[in-house]
Amino acid sequence: MPEKRKKEEKQPQGVDLMKFFSSQEEQPQAAAGSRPASREEALLTEEVEKLLLQRIKQEPSGLTRSQLYEWSKKRGVNPASFYRALTSLIEKGLVQRKFDSTREEYVFIAVH
């Protein structure tokens, strides 16, 4: 008799096989709800790009990645937004990345 109780306890009670189908229906709704957030992030990235470009232009010799990262932390910029904006500036050709052997780090210089 005790063996039957153990087996009964191990079996999950109230398993709903249809729940699998309902969870898939909920996912597109969540994705649709997240679209405005991505638009807001895009706007924030554009703002961060502008600020970052202004900061890089202020230093003609260039700024290291760590200097730029510290600057972004002080401004309260999300690290993901910071790196996304920096990558975007490089891809657009507004900022150039070079390795500085004296600083042993990448330096970012504004392209004039």
Secondary structure as GFF3:
##gff-version 3
##sequence-region A 1 112
A	DSSP	alpha_helix	2	10	.	.	.	ID=ss1
A	DSSP	alpha_helix	19	58	.	.	.	ID=ss2
A	DSSP	beta_strand	63	64	.	.	.	ID=ss3
A	DSSP	alpha_helix	65	75	.	.	.	ID=ss4
A	DSSP	alpha_helix	79	92	.	.	.	ID=ss5
A	DSSP	beta_strand	95	100	.	.	.	ID=ss6
A	DSSP	beta_strand	105	110	.	.	.	ID=ss7
###
